[in-house]
Amino acid sequence: MTTVALLSRSADLDFLRPLLLAADPTLDIATWPDPRCLDAEVAACWQSPPDIYARMPNLKLVHSIAAGVDNVVAGQDLRGLPVCRVVDPLLADGMLQFVLWGVLHFHRKLDQAMASQRQQQWKRPLQTPASSCRVGLMGLGELGGHIASYLPSLGYAVSGWARSARELPGVTVFSGEAGLQPFLAQTDVLVCLLPLTPETRGILNARTFAALPRGSTLIHCGRGEHLVEADLLAALDSGHLRGAVIDVFEQEPLPADNPLWTAPGVVVTPHMATMAAFDVVASQIARNVAQLRAGAPLFNQVDMARGY
């Protein structure tokens, strides 16, 4: 019998218990802070408790319950353990819907209409065609690539920035450090979908915002650690940035005293852009438990050297 520990410092993951048992009735499930977690062979995690893996001598697999793994590996002693993530085909559609909403929010100037409503003023914002709204996607992986393939069909001028050069129909692609500033200079709506790596940590900073055209906007649904919040607030306060939709934060839940809650032009959403269905999460964890037992290759294993 394999014991799976459901580990989180911020959420009760016990809702996964019946789904995991439905996928594999032979599993033994322990939910943190049950001390039996420390004897588990598999850890299914979201925002893992500090230094927890170092206290688990039998641990053989760390499995995120989401598409990202940064919050389950940061500051942890992995000692070479394999790390896997969840890949749900519907994740890409969910992210597309969220980003499209954000693009429309700024392109159709709904942010200005909502500001007028709060002041009980009837002001009709000037409307412009989609072709005049330049959307720039930071990150052209599974999610970014899916969005990049769709937005041009609505008439948007779409560009992308990635670590290495690639070709996408209807998309102007920039790559590498040399391509970042030219990419930013022709972007009206900047969408961050990057993975979190040492190179991308803090990339949404004062230098990045200054390289955008005045009046541009941000949609951030990558990782909380990408964003330097003070730099965003300064860019908004100066008027260089018009607004931002922020879905991910370095500290979640976002503290009540965080100034982003009330900053003019900012929409705060509670890490809801997209998420895997919980039955998919459970089935993929159970499938990897079976692979682990069989000594077979794991599904969706993360390349820790790259961070994704």
N, C-alpha and C positions, 0 to 999 in steps of 0.2 A: 504494500500500500504506500502511495506517495502522498506526503503531506504538503499542501499548498498553503502558504501564509498570505493572507490579504493584509497588506501593509500600507498605512497612510497616517501621516501626522495631522491631516486636516479634514479627512472625510471618513465616514463609516462605510467600508466596502463590503459589509456583510450581505448586501443585496445581491452580490455575485454568487453567494453560496448555493442557492437552489439552481442557478443557471449552470454552474460548474458541475454540480452533481447530476444534472440532467444530461450534460455532455459526457460525463464519466462517473458513474455511481461508485466506483472503487476509490475515489479520491477522499482523503481526509483533509478537512478544511479547518483552519484556525484563523481567527480574525484578531488583529492587533487591538488591544494589548494583551491578549491571551498569551501566557508564557510559553505555550506549546509552539508558538510561531518560531521560537528560537531553534527548534529542532527540525524545521521544515527543509525539504529538498528544493522546493520551488517558491519563489517570492513573486506574487502578483501585486504590483505597486502603483501608487500615485502619490507623489510627494512623500517619499519614504522617510521614516523617522531617522534622525541623525545617527550615523555610525552603526546602523542596524545590521548590515551584512557581516561586519567583523565579529558580531556576536552569534552568528549562525554557522556552526562548524560543518553542518551537513549540506549547506546550500550548494546547488549545482546549476541553477538557472535563475536569472533575474528577468522578469517579464513585465514590461509596462502595460498598463491597461489602455493606453492611448497611442497615437501615432508618434508622439515625441518621447524621448527618453531622458532629456536633460534633468528633469526634476527627480528622476529615480537613480541617477548616477552621481549627481553633484555632491562632492565632499565625502563620497563613500569609498570604502576599501573593496574594490571589485576583485582583486587578486586573480585577474585573468578569467573571471566567470563570463560565460556568454550572456549577452543582453539581447532580448527580442522586443519587438514592438508590434502593435496591432495595425493591420492594413485592411481597411473596409472600403470596398469599391464605391460606396455611397458617400465616403468622406469628401471626395473631389466635388461631387454635385452640391453637397452642403456648403462647401467653401465658395464655390462659384456663386451660389445664391446670395451668400453674405456679402461677398465682394461686389457683386452687381448692385445690390441694394446700396452699398456705400458709394459706389461710383455715381449712381443716380442721385443720391442724396446731395452730392456736390455739383454734379453736372447740371441737374435741373434746379439747382439753387434752393433746394428744400430747406437747407440750413438758414438761408436768409428769410424765407417765408415763415419759418417757425420763430425766428427772432422777432419778426414784425408782429406775429400773432401775440407774443408775450407782451408787446407794447400796445396791443389793440390798434395797430396801424395797417391800413390797406395799401400795401406796396407790392406791385407786381414785378418780380425780378425779370431782368432781360434773359430771354431764352436763346440758346445757341444750338446748332446741330451737333450731333455726337462727334462728327469728324473734327470739330474744333477742340475737343476734350482729349488731351493726350494722357493716356494711362500708362504708367510705368510699373512693371512687376519686378520686384527684387526677389529672385528665386524662381527658377523655371523647372522645378522638379515635378513630381507627380501632380501636385495641386496647382502650382503656378502654370505648368504647361497646359493643364486642362482649361484654366481660365483664359490663358493667352490664345488658345485655339478657338474660343467662343466669342470673346468681345469684339473682334474685327467684324463678325457677321452682323453686329448691331451698329456698325459704322464708326466705332471708336478707333482712334489712332493708337496702336498698342506697341510698346517696346518692352524689352526685358533685359535684365542684367543677371548674369550667372558667372560662376567661377571659371567655366571653360566655354569656348565658342560652340555654338550649335545653330541649326537652322530650323525655324518654325514658319510655316506659311502665313503670310500677312503680318508678321511681327518683325520689327527691327531689333536685332539682338546685339547687345554690348557684353563684353566679358572682361574679367580680370580687373586688377587695380587701375589699369590705364583706361578702361572703359567706363568706370564709375562716374566721374565728373561729367563727361559728355552725355551719359544716360540721364543723370539728374537734371542737367541744364534744359532738357526738352521734355520734362515731365510735369504735368499739371496735377495729376492725382497719383501719388506714390503709394503703392501697395507692397507691404512687407510680408513675404511668405518664406523667408529664409530659415534654414535649420540653424540651431545654436551651435557655434563652433568658437574656438578662441579668436578667429578672425572676424566673426560677425558680432561678437558680444559688444554692445555699446555702439553699433554702427549707425543707429538713428540718433545722431548727435548734432552739435551746433554746426560742424563743418558740412555735414550732409544737408541740413536744412538750408544753410546759406547758399548751397549750390543749386537749389531749386528756384524756379522763377518766383518772383513776388506774387502772393495771392494763391499759391499752390496749397494742396491739402494732403493729408496722410490717412491711409487706412492701414492699421497695424494689427495683423492677426498671425504674426510669426511666433516669437517667444518674448516673454516679458523682459528678459535681460538684453534684448536688442536695443531697448529704448532708454535714453538718458532723459528722464522726465523733466529735470530742471531746464535742459536745453530746449525741449519741446515747449514748455511754458514760456520761456523767454522769446522763442520765435513767434509764438502766438501773440504775446503781449506787444511785441514790436510791430505786428501787422504783417510780418514777412510771410507767415503761414496764415491762411484763412480759417482753417479748422482741421479737426482730426476725429476719426473714429478709432477708438482704442479698445481691443477685445482681450488683450493679454497683458499681464503686469508682473513685475518682479516679485511683488508680494501679493498673494491671493488668499482670501478675499481682499480686495482693495480696502485699506483702512479708511474709516469714516472721516478722518481729518486730512486725507490726501487732497491736495488742491485740484487734481484733475476732475473730481466730482463736480465742481462748480465753475471750472474755467470756461469762459465764453468760447463758443464754437466747438467744444469738445463733446462727443457722445461716448459715454462709457457703457460697454456691454460686458456681462459677466462670463467671459471665456465661453462663448456660445456659438462661435462662428461655424463650427462643425464638430461632430463627435461620432465615434463608432457606436453602432447599436450594441447594447449590452449582451445580447445573445451571441453576436459575432465575437465580442471580446472573450466571452467564456469559451466558445467553441475553439478559438485559436489558441488560447492558453491550454486547453485540454489536448488539443492536437500536438502541441509542442511537448507536453508531458509525455505523451505516447512516443514521440520521437526520441526524447531523452531516455526513456526506458529501453528503447530498441537500439540505442547508440547510433541513431540515424541523424542526418543533417537537420538542423532546426530551420523552421520557416521564419522569414522576416527578421533574421539575425542582423544586428547593427554592426557596422564596421566602426569600431571604437576609435580608430585612427582618424577617421573622417568625421565622426560624430553623428552619423545617420546611415 
